[in-house]
């Protein structure tokens, strides 16, 4: 390991004795900018602790249009800087997407591309950067998005569910096709040691039918409804369990019952109550017998539960009706795309409360209003700067700023 006391640019402050011993030492003549050490930017003037005979370059740096990703260059007699759009940072606005999370209110930032981000909004928020507050009375779930994330709500653990529970809820399908998939409606439970150790309670859709399963630790009991009547706009579910015996009623179908195997009679679950999906949705993470390959697509509402026949039905959550967390959940029948307009042929994509613009080739930015610079990875053809050279756009074309030890038009020479 080698430690340097200082870094010198241009020349070393030597004494006359050094000149006589080492011969004439010539200092650098020219301009130095965009100085980086180990990929960390050093601001040459601002961070210098000393210097001599240094003046500003004659050519205003902003004439070279150095700012990337739609940044605006501003200069005065002493310095210059790039004013960056919200999704970008760095001296040249060269750092993009989630390097410095632009999303607000605890949203999940996902890099849509090397230069653009998508903000997956938490419960109660919507918009490009999840800055808009929304009121949700009928949650709308969008299933699994193209980035692999699911929409979901998570409520506090439902207490006193061990020996008795009843659930009532309503749902609307986003489309009939979603009824033919494996869609999770709700889940609570945890993974035990093998099939007989998995205590869980789960409700979902499979091949157009409602599937209700539970495991008390000694085997899974499952009830499968008749096919849903897809002419109905709203479906109603009422289900319950007392000790080993469970029952399920869907819409106007007859009540169906089942008895769980083994001798155990208590459901011991400690997880949160998940509605519409799972926090990190991987079917393999769920107990065997409870796996649904997708989260829900549509609206789930009026969810109520009671853990005794003498109780009133209540909404899950603490306080009642309030989830602990959620992601990409919107208000049923509301479209976040109605509030934004994508430009230059961009298409608005929505998933619950999450919304973004899918831009055509050559355009980028939150609303597809920025052209792809010749220096950006998305540009076709790509720039030719080699060996870590920094591409800087010019009014006509670009130039390559070469790292130490390389030279040539494209930094191709050592």
C-alpha positions in Angstrom: 0.0 0.0 0.0 1.4 3.4 -1.0 0.1 6.6 0.6 0.6 10.0 -1.1 0.7 13.2 0.9 -0.5 15.4 -1.9 -1.5 15.3 -5.6 0.1 18.0 -7.8 -1.4 19.2 -11.1 0.7 21.0 -13.7 4.0 21.2 -11.8 5.7 20.3 -8.6 6.8 23.2 -6.2 10.5 22.3 -6.2 13.5 24.4 -4.8 16.4 25.6 -6.9 18.6 22.8 -5.5 16.3 20.3 -7.1 16.5 22.1 -10.4 20.3 21.9 -10.3 20.3 18.3 -9.5 17.5 17.0 -11.7 17.8 19.4 -14.6 15.1 21.7 -15.9 11.6 20.7 -15.0 8.8 22.1 -17.2 5.3 22.6 -16.0 2.2 21.7 -17.9 0.8 24.3 -20.2 -2.9 24.0 -21.1 -6.3 23.4 -19.5 -7.2 20.6 -17.0 -10.8 19.7 -16.2 -13.0 16.8 -15.2 -10.3 15.5 -12.8 -11.2 12.1 -11.3 -9.3 9.8 -8.9 -10.7 6.2 -8.5 -13.9 7.4 -10.3 -14.4 10.1 -7.6 -14.7 13.6 -8.9 -12.2 16.2 -7.5 -13.1 19.8 -8.1 -9.8 21.3 -9.2 -10.2 24.9 -7.9 -12.6 24.3 -5.0 -10.7 21.5 -3.4 -7.2 22.8 -4.0 -5.2 23.7 -0.9 -2.6 25.8 -2.7 -1.4 26.8 -6.2 0.6 29.4 -8.3 0.3 31.0 -11.7 -3.1 29.4 -12.5 -5.7 31.2 -14.4 -9.0 30.4 -16.1 -9.0 28.8 -19.5 -9.5 31.3 -22.3 -12.2 29.2 -24.0 -15.4 29.2 -21.9 -16.1 25.6 -21.0 -19.8 26.0 -21.7 -19.0 26.6 -25.3 -18.2 22.9 -25.4 -21.7 22.0 -24.1 -20.2 19.5 -21.6 -23.3 18.8 -19.6 -24.9 15.4 -20.3 -28.5 14.2 -20.0 -30.2 17.5 -20.6 -28.0 19.4 -18.0 -27.7 23.2 -18.4 -24.2 24.6 -18.3 -23.6 27.9 -16.3 -20.3 29.7 -16.1 -18.8 32.9 -14.8 -15.3 34.3 -14.8 -14.0 31.8 -12.3 -15.9 28.6 -12.5 -18.6 26.6 -14.3 -21.2 24.0 -13.3 -24.0 21.8 -14.8 -27.5 22.2 -13.5 -28.8 18.6 -13.7 -32.4 17.3 -14.2 -33.8 15.5 -11.2 -32.8 12.0 -12.3 -29.1 12.9 -12.8 -26.1 14.0 -10.8 -22.3 14.5 -11.1 -20.2 17.3 -12.4 -21.3 16.5 -16.0 -24.8 15.1 -15.0 -23.2 11.8 -16.0 -24.4 9.8 -13.0 -27.9 8.6 -13.7 -30.9 6.7 -12.3 -30.6 5.2 -8.9 -27.0 6.1 -8.0 -28.5 8.9 -6.0 -32.1 7.9 -5.5 -34.3 10.6 -7.0 -37.5 8.9 -5.8 -39.4 10.4 -2.9 -41.3 9.2 0.1 -39.5 5.8 0.4 -40.3 4.7 -3.1 -38.3 1.8 -4.7 -36.0 3.1 -7.4 -35.4 0.9 -10.4 -33.1 1.7 -13.4 -35.4 1.5 -16.4 -32.2 2.0 -18.5 -28.7 3.2 -17.9 -30.0 6.8 -18.0 -33.6 6.7 -16.7 -35.2 5.5 -13.5 -38.7 4.4 -12.6 -40.0 5.1 -9.1 -42.2 2.2 -7.8 -44.5 4.2 -5.4 -45.2 3.2 -1.8 -48.8 3.0 -0.4 -50.5 6.4 -0.6 -48.2 7.9 -3.2 -48.3 8.3 -7.0 -46.6 10.2 -9.8 -43.3 10.1 -11.7 -41.3 10.7 -8.5 -44.0 9.4 -6.1 -44.5 13.0 -4.9 -48.3 13.0 -5.2 -50.5 11.9 -2.3 -53.5 9.8 -3.2 -56.4 8.6 -1.1 -57.1 4.8 -1.5 -60.4 3.4 -0.5 -60.5 0.5 -3.0 -56.9 -0.7 -3.6 -56.0 -1.6 -7.2 -53.2 -4.1 -7.7 -51.2 -4.4 -10.9 -49.6 -7.9 -10.6 -45.9 -8.3 -11.4 -44.4 -5.5 -13.4 -41.8 -5.7 -16.2 -39.1 -5.2 -13.6 -40.1 -8.2 -11.5 -41.7 -6.3 -8.6 -45.2 -7.0 -7.4 -47.8 -4.7 -6.1 -48.9 -5.5 -2.5 -50.2 -4.3 0.8 -48.8 -5.6 4.1 -50.9 -5.3 7.4 -49.9 -6.1 10.9 -50.2 -9.7 12.1 -53.9 -10.7 12.7 -54.1 -11.6 16.4 -56.0 -14.5 18.0 -56.4 -16.3 14.7 -55.2 -19.7 16.1 -58.5 -21.6 16.5 -61.2 -19.5 14.6 -61.4 -17.0 11.9 -63.7 -15.6 9.3 -62.9 -13.4 6.3 -65.1 -11.4 3.9 -63.9 -9.6 0.9 -64.8 -8.4 -2.6 -62.7 -8.3 -5.8 -62.8 -7.1 -9.4 -60.6 -8.7 -12.1 -58.5 -6.4 -14.2 -59.5 -8.6 -17.1 -60.8 -12.1 -17.7 -57.3 -13.4 -18.7 -56.1 -12.7 -15.1 -58.6 -15.1 -13.8 -57.0 -17.9 -15.7 -53.6 -17.4 -14.0 -52.2 -18.2 -10.6 -52.9 -15.0 -8.7 -52.4 -14.5 -5.0 -55.2 -12.7 -3.2 -54.0 -12.8 0.4 -51.4 -14.7 2.5 -50.1 -15.1 6.0 -47.8 -17.7 7.4 -44.3 -18.9 7.5 -42.1 -21.6 6.2 -41.5 -24.6 8.5 -39.5 -27.7 8.2 -41.1 -29.5 5.3 -44.7 -29.8 4.3 -45.9 -30.7 7.9 -44.2 -27.7 9.5 -45.7 -25.0 7.3 -48.4 -23.1 9.1 -50.1 -20.8 6.6 -53.4 -19.4 5.4 -53.7 -18.5 1.7 -56.3 -17.4 -0.8 -55.8 -17.1 -4.6 -57.0 -17.8 -8.1 -56.1 -20.7 -10.3 -57.5 -21.5 -13.7 -60.5 -19.3 -13.1 -61.4 -20.8 -9.8 -60.9 -19.5 -6.2 -58.5 -21.6 -4.2 -58.4 -21.5 -0.3 -55.7 -23.5 1.6 -54.5 -23.7 5.1 -52.0 -25.8 7.0 -52.1 -26.2 10.8 -48.7 -28.0 10.8 -49.9 -31.5 10.0 -50.9 -31.2 6.3 -52.6 -28.9 3.9 -56.4 -28.6 3.5 -57.6 -27.1 0.2 -61.0 -26.0 -1.2 -61.4 -25.2 -4.8 -64.5 -23.3 -6.0 -66.4 -23.8 -9.2 -65.3 -21.6 -12.1 -66.1 -17.9 -11.6 -69.0 -16.4 -13.5 -67.0 -13.9 -15.5 -70.1 -12.0 -16.4 -70.1 -10.6 -12.8 -68.3 -7.4 -12.3 -67.7 -7.9 -8.6 -67.0 -11.2 -6.9 -67.7 -11.8 -3.2 -65.8 -14.3 -1.0 -66.7 -15.5 2.5 -64.5 -18.1 4.2 -63.6 -19.4 7.6 -62.2 -22.1 9.8 -62.9 -23.6 13.3 -60.2 -26.0 14.5 -59.6 -28.4 11.6 -62.8 -27.7 9.6 -62.7 -25.0 7.0 -65.4 -23.6 4.6 -65.6 -21.4 1.5 -68.4 -19.6 -0.2 -67.9 -17.7 -3.5 -70.6 -15.5 -5.0 -73.9 -17.5 -5.3 -72.1 -20.9 -5.3 -72.9 -23.5 -2.7 -70.8 -23.5 0.5 -67.9 -26.0 0.3 -66.1 -27.6 3.4 -62.9 -29.5 4.1 -61.2 -31.0 7.1 -57.4 -30.6 7.5 -55.3 -33.8 7.9 -53.5 -34.9 11.1 -54.3 -34.0 14.7 -53.2 -30.4 15.0 -56.0 -27.9 15.5 -54.3 -24.5 15.8 -53.0 -22.1 13.2 -49.7 -20.5 14.4 -48.7 -17.7 12.1 -46.5 -14.7 13.0 -46.0 -13.0 9.6 -47.7 -9.9 8.4 -51.0 -10.2 6.5 -50.2 -9.7 2.8 -52.9 -8.5 0.4 -52.6 -8.7 -3.4 -49.0 -9.9 -3.4 -45.9 -10.5 -1.4 -43.1 -8.1 -0.5 -40.4 -9.9 -2.4 -42.6 -12.2 -4.4 -40.9 -15.5 -5.2 -43.2 -18.5 -5.1 -40.4 -20.6 -3.8 -40.2 -18.4 -0.6 -43.8 -19.4 0.3 -44.7 -22.7 2.0 -45.5 -25.6 -0.2 -49.1 -25.8 -1.0 -49.5 -22.1 -1.0 -47.7 -21.1 -4.1 -49.3 -18.8 -6.7 -47.0 -17.7 -9.5 -48.3 -14.1 -9.8 -49.7 -11.4 -7.6 -53.3 -10.1 -8.1 -54.4 -8.1 -11.1 -57.4 -5.9 -10.3 -59.1 -4.5 -7.2 -59.5 -6.1 -3.7 -61.7 -4.2 -1.2 -64.0 -4.4 1.8 -61.6 -6.9 3.4 -62.9 -7.8 6.9 -61.9 -10.4 9.5 -63.1 -11.6 12.9 -61.6 -14.2 15.1 -64.7 -15.1 17.2 -68.3 -15.6 16.4 -69.2 -13.0 19.0 -67.0 -10.3 17.4 -67.9 -7.7 14.9 -66.0 -7.9 11.5 -63.1 -5.4 11.3 -60.6 -4.3 8.7 -57.1 -5.7 9.2 -54.3 -3.4 10.3 -53.2 -1.3 13.3 -54.8 1.1 13.4 -57.8 -0.5 11.7 -57.7 -0.4 7.9 -54.1 1.0 7.8 -51.4 -1.1 6.1 -47.8 -1.1 7.4 -46.4 -0.8 3.9 -47.2 -1.3 0.2 -46.0 -0.9 -3.3 -47.5 0.1 -6.6 -51.1 0.1 -5.2 -53.5 2.6 -6.7 -57.1 3.6 -6.4 -59.5 1.3 -8.3 -60.7 2.8 -11.6 -58.3 5.7 -11.3 -55.5 6.1 -14.0 -52.3 7.8 -13.0 -51.6 8.2 -16.8 -54.4 10.8 -16.9 -52.2 13.2 -14.9 -49.1 13.0 -17.2 -48.4 13.4 -20.9 -45.5 11.6 -22.5 -44.0 13.5 -25.4 -42.4 12.5 -28.8 -44.3 9.3 -29.2 -43.6 8.0 -25.7 -46.2 5.6 -24.2 -47.5 6.0 -20.7 -47.2 2.8 -18.6 -49.1 2.4 -15.3 -49.1 -0.2 -12.6 -51.3 0.6 -9.6 -49.9 4.0 -8.5 -46.6 3.6 -10.4 -46.4 5.5 -13.7 -43.7 6.2 -16.2 -43.1 7.0 -19.9 -41.7 4.4 -22.2 -39.8 6.4 -24.8 -39.1 5.8 -28.4 -35.6 5.2 -29.6 -33.6 8.5 -29.5 -35.6 10.0 -26.7 -35.2 9.8 -22.9 -36.2 11.6 -19.7 -39.2 11.4 -17.4 -41.5 12.7 -20.2 -39.4 11.7 -23.2 -38.5 15.3 -23.8 -34.7 14.9 -24.0 -32.7 13.6 -27.0 -30.1 10.9 -26.4 -26.7 12.5 -26.6 -24.0 11.2 -28.9 -22.0 10.3 -25.7 -24.7 8.2 -24.0 -24.7 4.4 -24.1 -28.1 4.4 -25.7 -26.9 6.4 -28.8 -26.7 4.5 -32.0 -23.9 4.3 -33.1 -22.1 4.4 -29.8 -19.1 6.7 -29.2 -15.6 5.4 -29.8 -13.8 6.6 -26.7 -11.6 3.7 -25.4 -9.8 2.7 -22.2 -11.9 4.7 -19.9 -11.9 7.9 -21.9 -14.7 10.4 -21.1 -16.9 11.3 -24.1 -17.8 15.1 -24.1 -20.3 16.3 -26.7 -19.4 19.2 -28.9 -21.6 21.3 -31.2 -20.6 19.0 -34.0 -19.7 15.5 -32.8 -17.8 14.8 -29.6 -14.2 14.7 -28.2 -12.6 12.1 -25.9 -11.0 13.2 -22.6 -8.3 10.6 -22.1 -7.3 9.2 -18.7 -3.7 9.4 -17.5 -1.5 7.1 -19.6 -3.6 7.2 -22.8 -3.7 9.5 -25.8 -5.1 9.7 -29.4 -8.3 10.9 -30.8 -10.2 8.1 -29.1 -7.7 7.4 -26.3 -6.7 4.3 -28.2 -3.0 4.7 -27.7 -1.0 3.9 -24.6 
